[in-house]
């Protein structure tokens, strides 16, 4: 809330509207800035955990990634899997012990523990889709910054609309 004075000197209070925030954000650097303002880093993920997760994610995806998004992905993945912290540690251990240089070399490893590959797949999937979880409890982390759009960045626009009526399929429980 901000207090200003009207023409008579009486205080006027108003709340910052979303429209005003969007205009200001676009004026100072675009919607990427908005995601950092509007979406605080979850308290559940410490800075060290988030940094380690983001570095591991960079290895797995081959891209330089946003640490703010990394913290959000970490919190969302950990919320859905109580053993996610130990799963990440196991994955990190395999990557460090194997000495592989990139994800291609990692995929060539014959892993004894299928959970390690499942953890890697969940992390990569989250970053590429921008979503964590299954359809019934999916959590959108980012749309515009999802890695699936990076290969065509600057060539194709990121879609901002659906493909039309019933483009997403029938509503749950409806008969076709």
GROMACS elastic network, one bead per residue, 0.5 to 0.9 nm:
[ bonds ]
;  ai    aj funct       b0    kb
    1    13     6  0.64246   500
    1    14     6  0.56885   500
    1    16     6  0.68006   500
    2    12     6  0.80867   500
    2    13     6  0.56273   500
    2    14     6  0.58772   500
    2    15     6  0.66341   500
    2    16     6  0.79198   500
    3    11     6  0.61370   500
    3    12     6  0.55178   500
    3    14     6  0.69884   500
    4     9     6  0.86987   500
    4    10     6  0.82185   500
    4    11     6  0.55402   500
    4    12     6  0.51117   500
    4    13     6  0.64549   500
    4    14     6  0.84762   500
    5     8     6  0.74841   500
    5     9     6  0.50340   500
    5    10     6  0.52997   500
    5    12     6  0.55088   500
    5    13     6  0.85335   500
    6     9     6  0.52416   500
    6    10     6  0.55833   500
    6    11     6  0.64048   500
    6    12     6  0.63314   500
    7    10     6  0.75070   500
    8    11     6  0.88599   500
    9    12     6  0.89511   500
   14    17     6  0.86641   500
   16    19     6  0.84460   500
   16    20     6  0.66863   500
   16    21     6  0.70865   500
   17    20     6  0.52663   500
   17    21     6  0.64165   500
   17    22     6  0.87576   500
   18    21     6  0.50288   500
   18    22     6  0.61320   500
   18    23     6  0.86251   500
   19    22     6  0.51222   500
   19    23     6  0.62071   500
   19    24     6  0.86276   500
   20    23     6  0.51578   500
   20    24     6  0.61512   500
   20    25     6  0.84732   500
   21    24     6  0.51625   500
   21    25     6  0.59553   500
   21    26     6  0.85278   500
   21    34     6  0.81915   500
   22    25     6  0.50362   500
   22    26     6  0.60364   500
   22    27     6  0.84127   500
   22    30     6  0.86520   500
   22    31     6  0.77647   500
   22    34     6  0.72872   500
   23    26     6  0.53015   500
   23    27     6  0.61212   500
   23    28     6  0.87843   500
   24    27     6  0.50578   500
   24    28     6  0.63469   500
   24    29     6  0.88253   500
   24    30     6  0.89104   500
   25    28     6  0.52453   500
   25    29     6  0.62242   500
   25    30     6  0.57655   500
   25    31     6  0.65341   500
   25    32     6  0.87212   500
   25    33     6  0.64929   500
   25    34     6  0.58882   500
   25    37     6  0.89186   500
   26    29     6  0.54598   500
   26    31     6  0.60405   500
   26    32     6  0.89175   500
   26    33     6  0.81010   500
   26    34     6  0.80139   500
   27    30     6  0.67242   500
   28    33     6  0.80668   500
   29    32     6  0.74148   500
   29    33     6  0.62412   500
   29    34     6  0.86722   500
   30    33     6  0.58224   500
   30    34     6  0.70286   500
   31    35     6  0.64571   500
   31    36     6  0.88511   500
   32    35     6  0.53854   500
   32    36     6  0.68592   500
   32   144     6  0.85942   500
   32   145     6  0.83328   500
   33    36     6  0.52700   500
   33    37     6  0.64018   500
   33    38     6  0.86595   500
   34    38     6  0.57316   500
   34    39     6  0.79023   500
   35    38     6  0.52877   500
   35    39     6  0.54221   500
   35    40     6  0.82646   500
   35    68     6  0.89671   500
   35    69     6  0.89255   500
   35   142     6  0.84134   500
   36    39     6  0.55831   500
   36    40     6  0.65638   500
   36    41     6  0.83067   500
   36    68     6  0.71160   500
   36    69     6  0.86782   500
   37    40     6  0.66297   500
   39    42     6  0.85735   500
   39    68     6  0.88556   500
   39    72     6  0.86711   500
   40    43     6  0.86281   500
   40    68     6  0.81808   500
   40    72     6  0.84925   500
   41    44     6  0.85969   500
   41    45     6  0.78705   500
   41    68     6  0.62882   500
   41    69     6  0.80325   500
   41    71     6  0.61413   500
   41    72     6  0.61199   500
   41    75     6  0.88048   500
   42    45     6  0.60831   500
   42    46     6  0.85827   500
   42    71     6  0.68954   500
   42    72     6  0.63111   500
   42    75     6  0.65405   500
   43    46     6  0.68821   500
   43    75     6  0.84795   500
   44    71     6  0.88714   500
   44    74     6  0.89496   500
   44    75     6  0.62810   500
   45    48     6  0.81947   500
   45    49     6  0.61829   500
   45    50     6  0.60118   500
   45    71     6  0.61880   500
   45    72     6  0.81222   500
   45    74     6  0.69583   500
   45    75     6  0.59551   500
   46    49     6  0.52221   500
   46    50     6  0.60612   500
   46    51     6  0.84529   500
   46    71     6  0.81428   500
   47    50     6  0.51090   500
   47    51     6  0.59673   500
   47    52     6  0.85703   500
   47    71     6  0.78628   500
   48    51     6  0.50471   500
   48    52     6  0.61188   500
   48    53     6  0.84535   500
   49    52     6  0.51924   500
   49    53     6  0.60226   500
   49    54     6  0.85082   500
   49    71     6  0.80629   500
   49    74     6  0.83701   500
   49    85     6  0.89342   500
   50    53     6  0.50045   500
   50    54     6  0.60070   500
   50    55     6  0.85551   500
   50    67     6  0.69951   500
   50    68     6  0.82440   500
   50    70     6  0.61000   500
   50    72     6  0.84412   500
   50    73     6  0.89048   500
   50    74     6  0.66854   500
   50    75     6  0.87006   500
   51    54     6  0.50884   500
   51    55     6  0.61700   500
   51    56     6  0.85725   500
   51    67     6  0.65699   500
   51    70     6  0.75766   500
   51    71     6  0.77066   500
   52    55     6  0.51409   500
   52    56     6  0.61284   500
   52    57     6  0.84769   500
   53    56     6  0.50911   500
   53    57     6  0.60117   500
   53    58     6  0.85606   500
   53    67     6  0.87507   500
   53    70     6  0.67102   500
   53    71     6  0.77395   500
   53    73     6  0.89590   500
   53    74     6  0.69094   500
   53    88     6  0.77617   500
   54    58     6  0.60923   500
   54    59     6  0.86816   500
   54    64     6  0.88440   500
   54    65     6  0.67819   500
   54    66     6  0.76259   500
   54    67     6  0.59179   500
   54    68     6  0.89568   500
   54    69     6  0.84809   500
   54    70     6  0.51115   500
   54    71     6  0.75712   500
   54    74     6  0.85101   500
   55    58     6  0.50107   500
   55    59     6  0.64224   500
   55    60     6  0.87423   500
   55    64     6  0.85682   500
   55    65     6  0.81869   500
   55    67     6  0.87009   500
   55    70     6  0.89101   500
   56    59     6  0.51308   500
   56    60     6  0.62789   500
   56    61     6  0.86933   500
   56    88     6  0.86279   500
   56    91     6  0.88020   500
   56    92     6  0.70586   500
   56    95     6  0.89246   500
   57    61     6  0.59630   500
   57    62     6  0.80230   500
   57    63     6  0.82611   500
   57    64     6  0.88038   500
   57    65     6  0.77124   500
   57    70     6  0.79734   500
   57   120     6  0.84848   500
   57   123     6  0.68434   500
   57   124     6  0.71354   500
   57   127     6  0.81643   500
   58    61     6  0.52619   500
   58    62     6  0.53618   500
   58    63     6  0.52922   500
   58    64     6  0.57059   500
   58    65     6  0.62044   500
   59    62     6  0.53693   500
   59    63     6  0.75139   500
   59    64     6  0.88273   500
   59   101     6  0.84040   500
   59   102     6  0.63342   500
   59   103     6  0.65856   500
   60    63     6  0.82993   500
   60   102     6  0.73344   500
   60   103     6  0.54091   500
   60   106     6  0.86380   500
   60   120     6  0.70886   500
   60   121     6  0.88760   500
   60   123     6  0.80378   500
   60   124     6  0.66038   500
   61    64     6  0.84411   500
   61    65     6  0.89206   500
   61   102     6  0.89268   500
   61   103     6  0.72122   500
   61   123     6  0.88721   500
   61   124     6  0.62395   500
   61   127     6  0.80707   500
   61   128     6  0.85241   500
   61   147     6  0.86428   500
   62   102     6  0.73916   500
   62   103     6  0.72855   500
   63   147     6  0.85871   500
   65    68     6  0.88539   500
   65    69     6  0.78055   500
   65    70     6  0.73547   500
   66    69     6  0.53789   500
   66    70     6  0.61829   500
   66    71     6  0.88923   500
   67    71     6  0.62012   500
   67    72     6  0.86211   500
   68    71     6  0.53029   500
   68    72     6  0.65186   500
   68    73     6  0.88110   500
   69    73     6  0.60844   500
   69    74     6  0.84492   500
   69   127     6  0.89126   500
   69   141     6  0.73311   500
   69   142     6  0.78026   500
   69   145     6  0.89221   500
   70    73     6  0.51316   500
   70    74     6  0.60357   500
   70    75     6  0.85914   500
   70   127     6  0.86512   500
   71    74     6  0.50563   500
   71    75     6  0.61747   500
   71    76     6  0.86282   500
   72    75     6  0.52105   500
   72    76     6  0.61861   500
   72    77     6  0.85717   500
   72   141     6  0.67733   500
   73    76     6  0.51326   500
   73    77     6  0.59813   500
   73    78     6  0.83793   500
   73   123     6  0.81838   500
   73   126     6  0.72048   500
   73   127     6  0.77356   500
   73   130     6  0.86315   500
   73   131     6  0.84706   500
   73   132     6  0.72985   500
   73   141     6  0.67492   500
   74    77     6  0.52360   500
   74    78     6  0.59543   500
   74    79     6  0.84248   500
   74    84     6  0.88195   500
   74   123     6  0.86770   500
   75    78     6  0.51676   500
   75    79     6  0.60196   500
   75    80     6  0.88084   500
   76    79     6  0.51319   500
   76    80     6  0.66156   500
   76    81     6  0.89127   500
   76   132     6  0.64563   500
   76   133     6  0.81483   500
   76   139     6  0.74023   500
   76   141     6  0.82648   500
   77    80     6  0.53795   500
   77    81     6  0.63247   500
   77    82     6  0.89619   500
   77    84     6  0.70899   500
   77   122     6  0.82803   500
   77   123     6  0.80595   500
   77   126     6  0.84616   500
   77   132     6  0.65024   500
   77   133     6  0.76523   500
   78    81     6  0.50742   500
   78    82     6  0.60913   500
   78    83     6  0.75044   500
   78    84     6  0.52825   500
   78    85     6  0.69649   500
   79    82     6  0.67244   500
   79    84     6  0.84942   500
   80    84     6  0.82966   500
   80   132     6  0.86592   500
   80   133     6  0.72698   500
   81    84     6  0.52845   500
   81    85     6  0.86244   500
   82    85     6  0.76094   500
   82    86     6  0.88991   500
   83    86     6  0.55061   500
   83    87     6  0.60763   500
   83    88     6  0.87072   500
   84    88     6  0.60391   500
   84    89     6  0.85303   500
   84   119     6  0.79197   500
   85    88     6  0.52322   500
   85    89     6  0.63542   500
   85    90     6  0.87922   500
   86    90     6  0.61805   500
   86    91     6  0.85935   500
   87    90     6  0.51248   500
   87    91     6  0.62142   500
   87    92     6  0.85707   500
   87   115     6  0.74299   500
   87   116     6  0.68266   500
   87   119     6  0.64705   500
   88    91     6  0.50249   500
   88    92     6  0.59870   500
   88    93     6  0.84361   500
   88   116     6  0.80772   500
   88   119     6  0.69942   500
   88   120     6  0.83229   500
   89    92     6  0.50417   500
   89    93     6  0.60314   500
   89    94     6  0.86633   500
   90    93     6  0.50373   500
   90    94     6  0.62868   500
   90    95     6  0.87009   500
   90   115     6  0.88906   500
   90   116     6  0.66651   500
   91    94     6  0.51987   500
   91    95     6  0.62602   500
   91    96     6  0.86550   500
   91   115     6  0.86298   500
   91   116     6  0.52813   500
   91   117     6  0.78422   500
   91   119     6  0.72115   500
   91   120     6  0.71961   500
   92    95     6  0.51242   500
   92    96     6  0.61182   500
   92    97     6  0.85018   500
   93    96     6  0.51664   500
   93    97     6  0.59247   500
   93    98     6  0.83685   500
   94    97     6  0.51753   500
   94    98     6  0.58886   500
   94    99     6  0.84644   500
   94   111     6  0.86458   500
   94   116     6  0.80475   500
   95    98     6  0.54018   500
   95    99     6  0.62833   500
   95   100     6  0.64858   500
   95   101     6  0.88149   500
   95   106     6  0.72311   500
   96    99     6  0.53915   500
   96   100     6  0.75733   500
   97   100     6  0.83371   500
   98   106     6  0.80864   500
   98   109     6  0.83373   500
   99   106     6  0.89545   500
  100   103     6  0.77455   500
  100   104     6  0.86157   500
  100   105     6  0.56196   500
  100   106     6  0.59406   500
  100   109     6  0.88924   500
  101   104     6  0.83173   500
  101   105     6  0.65860   500
  101   106     6  0.78421   500
  102   105     6  0.55306   500
  102   106     6  0.63747   500
  102   107     6  0.88684   500
  103   107     6  0.60868   500
  103   108     6  0.86204   500
  104   107     6  0.51975   500
  104   108     6  0.64835   500
  105   108     6  0.51009   500
  105   109     6  0.67710   500
  106   109     6  0.54054   500
  106   110     6  0.87909   500
  107   110     6  0.79454   500
  107   111     6  0.88868   500
  107   117     6  0.85006   500
  108   111     6  0.89429   500
  111   114     6  0.66954   500
  111   116     6  0.76513   500
  111   117     6  0.76697   500
  112   116     6  0.86344   500
  113   116     6  0.57638   500
  113   117     6  0.75569   500
  114   117     6  0.54079   500
  114   118     6  0.62935   500
  114   119     6  0.87471   500
  115   119     6  0.60136   500
  115   120     6  0.85372   500
  116   119     6  0.52105   500
  116   120     6  0.63463   500
  116   121     6  0.86492   500
  117   120     6  0.50253   500
  117   121     6  0.60287   500
  117   122     6  0.85672   500
  118   122     6  0.61276   500
  118   123     6  0.86620   500
  119   122     6  0.51351   500
  119   123     6  0.62938   500
  119   124     6  0.87028   500
  120   123     6  0.52337   500
  120   124     6  0.62052   500
  120   125     6  0.84648   500
  121   124     6  0.52079   500
  121   125     6  0.58810   500
  121   126     6  0.84673   500
  122   125     6  0.51068   500
  122   126     6  0.61008   500
  122   127     6  0.87358   500
  122   132     6  0.83582   500
  123   126     6  0.52467   500
  123   127     6  0.64206   500
  123   128     6  0.87447   500
  123   132     6  0.88804   500
  124   127     6  0.52664   500
  124   128     6  0.61374   500
  124   129     6  0.85053   500
  125   128     6  0.52109   500
  125   129     6  0.59094   500
  125   130     6  0.79910   500
  125   131     6  0.80515   500
  125   132     6  0.81081   500
  126   129     6  0.53733   500
  126   130     6  0.54456   500
  126   131     6  0.53302   500
  126   132     6  0.53221   500
  126   133     6  0.82827   500
  126   141     6  0.85028   500
  126   146     6  0.83863   500
  127   130     6  0.52736   500
  127   131     6  0.74362   500
  127   132     6  0.85768   500
  127   141     6  0.88192   500
  127   142     6  0.87475   500
  127   145     6  0.86300   500
  127   146     6  0.59552   500
  127   147     6  0.59318   500
  127   148     6  0.82314   500
  128   131     6  0.81405   500
  128   145     6  0.87732   500
  128   146     6  0.51727   500
  128   149     6  0.81207   500
  129   132     6  0.80552   500
  129   140     6  0.89325   500
  129   142     6  0.84094   500
  129   143     6  0.78422   500
  129   146     6  0.55761   500
  129   147     6  0.68429   500
  129   148     6  0.63453   500
  130   139     6  0.86607   500
  130   140     6  0.61748   500
  130   141     6  0.54212   500
  130   143     6  0.56401   500
  130   144     6  0.82397   500
  130   145     6  0.72261   500
  130   147     6  0.74102   500
  130   148     6  0.84180   500
  131   134     6  0.87267   500
  131   138     6  0.64215   500
  131   139     6  0.55544   500
  131   141     6  0.55582   500
  131   142     6  0.70303   500
  131   143     6  0.80684   500
  131   146     6  0.83700   500
  132   137     6  0.84926   500
  132   138     6  0.56137   500
  132   139     6  0.52291   500
  132   140     6  0.65810   500
  132   141     6  0.72011   500
  133   136     6  0.79420   500
  133   137     6  0.58802   500
  133   139     6  0.62485   500
  133   140     6  0.88685   500
  134   137     6  0.55480   500
  134   138     6  0.50588   500
  134   139     6  0.84579   500
  135   139     6  0.86570   500
  140   143     6  0.72509   500
  141   146     6  0.85945   500
  142   145     6  0.57255   500
  142   146     6  0.60376   500
  143   146     6  0.54574   500
  144   147     6  0.86259   500
  144   149     6  0.76679   500
  144   158     6  0.69805   500
  144   159     6  0.89815   500
  145   148     6  0.84498   500
  145   149     6  0.74126   500
  145   150     6  0.81181   500
  146   149     6  0.61554   500
  146   150     6  0.76679   500
  147   150     6  0.52849   500
  147   151     6  0.79706   500
  148   151     6  0.69828   500
  148   152     6  0.85024   500
  149   152     6  0.58774   500
  149   153     6  0.61401   500
  149   156     6  0.85755   500
  149   157     6  0.87171   500
  149   158     6  0.68165   500
  150   154     6  0.86769   500
  151   154     6  0.88949   500
  151   155     6  0.88146   500
  152   155     6  0.52808   500
  152   156     6  0.56184   500
  152   157     6  0.81378   500
  152   158     6  0.88780   500
  153   156     6  0.61898   500
  153   157     6  0.73264   500
  153   158     6  0.81234   500
  154   157     6  0.72739   500
  156   159     6  0.86847   500
  157   160     6  0.85899   500
  159   162     6  0.77593   500
  161   164     6  0.82333   500
  162   165     6  0.81912   500
  162   167     6  0.65649   500
  162   168     6  0.76198   500
  163   166     6  0.81390   500
  163   167     6  0.50797   500
  163   168     6  0.77115   500
  164   167     6  0.50965   500
  164   168     6  0.82649   500
  165   168     6  0.79366   500
  165   169     6  0.86644   500
  166   170     6  0.59701   500
  166   171     6  0.82467   500
  167   170     6  0.82791   500
  168   171     6  0.84450   500
  169   172     6  0.88574   500
  170   173     6  0.81702   500
  170   174     6  0.63627   500
  170   175     6  0.78429   500
  170   176     6  0.72827   500
  171   174     6  0.55461   500
  171   175     6  0.86237   500
  172   175     6  0.87502   500
